Amino acid sequence: MLLALDDAITTAILAGRGADAAIFGVIDLTSKIETRIGAISLGRAIQFVANASVLGYDMRNAMVLYGEPGTPSLRVWDCERLWVQYGGALLQS
């Protein structure tokens, strides 16, 4: 878990924004079922997590897994901060 993203981590995330990521801990509020979102780019995963609460998902326990095993996961607040700061740059390939 990353409580505060430093410049090196942010740079690595921006560089790897096209890498594969998976999102865990997303609850669809309509069905009350956990939804796993995989096979998505890191940039799109950050976008989804940062904005999914308005789409009817409970994101309190969401985390984005990416990179090599042992890479810290991104939590909702990490994704929100990254999306606010880098938005469109995260979606560019």
Backbone as CSV, one residue per row, in Angstrom:
resi,resn,N_x,N_y,N_z,CA_x,CA_y,CA_z,C_x,C_y,C_z
1,MET,0.845,-1.168,0.000,0.000,0.000,0.000,0.890,1.231,0.000
2,LEU,0.525,2.192,-0.805,1.289,3.428,-0.897,0.495,4.541,-0.239
3,LEU,0.995,5.065,0.864,0.287,6.154,1.517,0.567,7.474,0.830
4,ALA,1.770,7.646,0.352,2.128,8.855,-0.382,3.032,8.426,-1.533
5,LEU,2.658,8.800,-2.727,3.452,8.416,-3.887,4.594,9.400,-4.042
6,ASP,5.808,8.878,-4.141,6.940,9.775,-4.359,7.216,9.898,-5.851
7,ASP,8.136,10.774,-6.202,8.418,11.048,-7.609,8.879,9.815,-8.374
8,ALA,9.694,8.973,-7.762,10.205,7.783,-8.444,9.061,6.808,-8.759
9,ILE,8.174,6.631,-7.816,7.045,5.720,-8.027,6.106,6.300,-9.083
10,THR,5.831,7.588,-8.995,4.968,8.238,-9.978,5.559,8.126,-11.371
11,THR,6.849,8.343,-11.499,7.526,8.222,-12.787,7.397,6.800,-13.324
12,ALA,7.583,5.810,-12.458,7.464,4.407,-12.874,6.032,4.085,-13.309
13,ILE,5.049,4.626,-12.608,3.653,4.381,-12.973,3.347,5.009,-14.322
14,LEU,3.796,6.237,-14.528,3.561,6.889,-15.825,4.260,6.142,-16.956
15,ALA,5.466,5.656,-16.701,6.199,4.902,-17.719,5.515,3.568,-18.021
16,GLY,4.891,2.976,-17.028,4.252,1.675,-17.194,2.752,1.743,-17.378
17,ARG,2.226,2.904,-17.728,0.777,3.091,-17.809,0.099,2.163,-18.812
18,GLY,0.841,1.620,-19.760,0.267,0.697,-20.737,0.381,-0.765,-20.319
19,ALA,1.058,-1.017,-19.204,1.251,-2.393,-18.721,-0.069,-2.978,-18.217
20,ASP,-0.132,-4.296,-18.176,-1.329,-4.981,-17.692,-1.535,-4.739,-16.207
21,ALA,-2.794,-4.606,-15.835,-3.167,-4.428,-14.434,-4.472,-5.175,-14.184
22,ALA,-4.760,-5.425,-12.930,-6.020,-6.036,-12.523,-6.531,-5.260,-11.317
23,ILE,-7.847,-5.173,-11.202,-8.466,-4.452,-10.097,-9.252,-5.451,-9.263
24,PHE,-8.996,-5.444,-7.964,-9.699,-6.320,-7.019,-10.434,-5.456,-5.989
25,GLY,-11.457,-6.031,-5.367,-12.160,-5.349,-4.283,-13.225,-4.377,-4.733
26,VAL,-13.704,-4.526,-5.964,-14.753,-3.653,-6.500,-16.097,-4.340,-6.272
27,ILE,-17.015,-3.639,-5.614,-18.345,-4.189,-5.355,-19.358,-3.441,-6.207
28,ASP,-20.105,-4.184,-7.021,-21.200,-3.615,-7.800,-22.359,-3.383,-6.829
29,LEU,-22.754,-2.138,-6.632,-23.783,-1.812,-5.646,-25.172,-2.304,-6.050
30,THR,-25.399,-2.556,-7.328,-26.687,-3.065,-7.775,-26.852,-4.530,-7.389
31,SER,-25.838,-5.337,-7.680,-25.918,-6.774,-7.415,-25.295,-7.184,-6.085
32,LYS,-24.542,-6.279,-5.476,-23.824,-6.551,-4.207,-22.799,-7.676,-4.349
33,ILE,-22.245,-7.811,-5.552,-21.276,-8.861,-5.846,-19.941,-8.221,-6.191
34,GLU,-18.864,-8.859,-5.693,-17.530,-8.367,-6.036,-17.254,-8.630,-7.508
35,THR,-16.739,-7.626,-8.161,-16.417,-7.710,-9.576,-14.917,-7.580,-9.736
36,ARG,-14.282,-8.535,-10.384,-12.852,-8.451,-10.662,-12.690,-7.900,-12.063
37,ILE,-11.830,-6.914,-12.182,-11.590,-6.299,-13.477,-10.132,-6.543,-13.835
38,GLY,-9.922,-7.340,-14.844,-8.571,-7.676,-15.266,-8.369,-7.348,-16.730
39,ALA,-7.183,-7.628,-17.230,-6.837,-7.384,-18.636,-7.148,-5.946,-19.030
40,ILE,-6.622,-5.028,-18.250,-6.816,-3.608,-18.473,-5.455,-2.937,-18.288
41,SER,-5.222,-1.858,-18.997,-3.939,-1.174,-18.834,-3.901,-0.458,-17.481
42,LEU,-2.717,-0.232,-16.970,-2.557,0.434,-15.683,-3.207,1.820,-15.707
43,GLY,-3.009,2.579,-16.770,-3.620,3.901,-16.866,-5.132,3.856,-16.808
44,ARG,-5.736,2.905,-17.531,-7.196,2.762,-17.514,-7.682,2.248,-16.164
45,ALA,-6.900,1.404,-15.516,-7.267,0.915,-14.179,-7.308,2.068,-13.184
46,ILE,-6.316,2.948,-13.249,-6.285,4.113,-12.363,-7.500,4.996,-12.644
47,GLN,-7.807,5.223,-13.912,-8.972,6.021,-14.278,-10.253,5.396,-13.721
48,PHE,-10.405,4.093,-13.902,-11.619,3.414,-13.437,-11.770,3.541,-11.923
49,VAL,-10.715,3.230,-11.194,-10.792,3.273,-9.728,-11.076,4.694,-9.242
50,ALA,-10.468,5.671,-9.859,-10.664,7.057,-9.436,-12.091,7.546,-9.684
51,ASN,-12.782,6.965,-10.662,-14.102,7.464,-11.057,-15.253,6.488,-10.856
52,ALA,-14.994,5.276,-10.439,-16.023,4.228,-10.424,-17.127,4.433,-9.399
53,SER,-16.871,5.180,-8.359,-17.917,5.363,-7.350,-19.143,6.060,-7.954
54,VAL,-18.952,6.930,-8.927,-20.099,7.595,-9.570,-20.815,6.668,-10.551
55,LEU,-20.199,5.535,-10.869,-20.800,4.562,-11.782,-21.539,3.452,-11.041
56,GLY,-21.618,3.558,-9.703,-22.361,2.572,-8.929,-21.523,1.446,-8.359
57,TYR,-20.250,1.716,-8.095,-19.379,0.718,-7.493,-18.884,1.201,-6.137
58,ASP,-18.766,0.279,-5.210,-18.157,0.557,-3.910,-16.670,0.279,-4.069
59,MET,-15.869,1.304,-3.922,-14.431,1.190,-4.183,-13.592,1.217,-2.909
60,ARG,-14.223,1.191,-1.737,-13.473,1.325,-0.477,-12.340,0.319,-0.324
61,ASN,-12.520,-0.881,-0.802,-11.496,-1.917,-0.647,-10.751,-2.224,-1.938
62,ALA,-10.954,-1.392,-2.943,-10.338,-1.654,-4.248,-8.826,-1.475,-4.198
63,MET,-8.138,-2.287,-4.986,-6.700,-2.133,-5.170,-6.353,-2.546,-6.587
64,VAL,-5.343,-1.872,-7.115,-4.852,-2.145,-8.460,-3.531,-2.881,-8.324
65,LEU,-3.466,-4.064,-8.917,-2.232,-4.844,-8.926,-1.622,-4.742,-10.313
66,TYR,-0.316,-4.523,-10.355,0.390,-4.365,-11.628,1.855,-4.714,-11.404
67,GLY,2.571,-4.870,-12.487,4.015,-5.085,-12.411,4.402,-6.444,-11.860
68,GLU,5.660,-6.537,-11.487,6.229,-7.776,-10.956,5.675,-8.068,-9.564
69,PRO,5.654,-9.347,-9.167,5.241,-9.668,-7.805,6.077,-8.865,-6.798
70,GLY,5.417,-8.345,-5.799,6.096,-7.536,-4.798,5.949,-6.043,-5.044
71,THR,5.474,-5.653,-6.229,5.220,-4.236,-6.503,4.051,-3.803,-5.621
72,PRO,4.184,-2.698,-4.903,3.068,-2.254,-4.042,1.812,-1.990,-4.869
73,SER,0.673,-2.377,-4.320,-0.588,-2.132,-5.012,-0.980,-0.666,-4.856
74,LEU,-1.846,-0.222,-5.734,-2.397,1.127,-5.641,-3.775,1.039,-5.010
75,ARG,-4.037,1.897,-4.054,-5.350,1.947,-3.408,-6.155,3.093,-4.014
76,VAL,-7.385,3.239,-3.587,-8.279,4.248,-4.149,-7.660,5.640,-4.068
77,TRP,-7.151,6.018,-2.913,-6.601,7.369,-2.751,-5.377,7.583,-3.634
78,ASP,-4.590,6.537,-3.877,-3.460,6.656,-4.799,-3.967,6.948,-6.204
79,CYS,-4.981,6.185,-6.626,-5.536,6.352,-7.969,-6.187,7.726,-8.132
80,GLU,-6.892,8.171,-7.111,-7.525,9.489,-7.188,-6.483,10.582,-7.356
81,ARG,-5.410,10.514,-6.584,-4.362,11.525,-6.675,-3.680,11.494,-8.038
82,LEU,-3.361,10.279,-8.501,-2.728,10.149,-9.819,-3.637,10.674,-10.922
83,TRP,-4.924,10.359,-10.841,-5.856,10.787,-11.877,-5.986,12.310,-11.888
84,VAL,-6.080,12.921,-10.707,-6.188,14.379,-10.635,-4.935,15.042,-11.205
85,GLN,-3.771,14.508,-10.880,-2.525,15.135,-11.314,-2.163,14.848,-12.769
86,TYR,-2.441,13.610,-13.240,-1.911,13.216,-14.543,-2.982,12.797,-15.554
87,GLY,-4.231,12.682,-15.139,-5.378,12.363,-15.989,-5.070,11.807,-17.360
88,GLY,-5.177,12.641,-18.372,-5.021,12.224,-19.762,-3.689,11.571,-20.071
89,ALA,-2.631,11.986,-19.389,-1.303,11.385,-19.638,-1.305,9.892,-19.302
90,LEU,-2.133,9.475,-18.347,-2.199,8.056,-17.981,-2.829,7.222,-19.082
91,LEU,-3.613,7.847,-19.960,-4.311,7.104,-21.009,-3.547,7.083,-22.323
92,GLN,-2.510,7.881,-22.442,-1.712,7.893,-23.670,-0.811,6.676,-23.719
93,SER,-0.645,6.130,-24.915,0.249,4.963,-25.044,1.614,5.355,-25.490
